Amino acid sequence: MSTKFASILLIPLALSVSACGDTWGERAVTGGGIGAGAGLAVGAIAGWPLVAPALVGAALGAGIGAATAPEKGSSK
């Protein structure tokens, strides 16, 4: 029960730092790390083997991080 409670607290914390980085590469790396952690947490809560959800989360997080990078020369 405490593992589920800790996961519920950690997922919003991980999402709150999901926009770290200014460049395409930085956002892809941080998004991948956050996605891997979120996938791992979801896999742990659901009772699945942990590798596959972490890999899927990392791939999705990296893609979303790269896709949301600010364009060069745009104002922040």
ABEGO torsion letter per residue (X at the ends): XAAAAAAAAAAAAAAAAAABEABAAAAAAAAAAAAAAAAAAAAAAAGBBAAAAAAAAAAAAAAAAAAABBBBGBBX
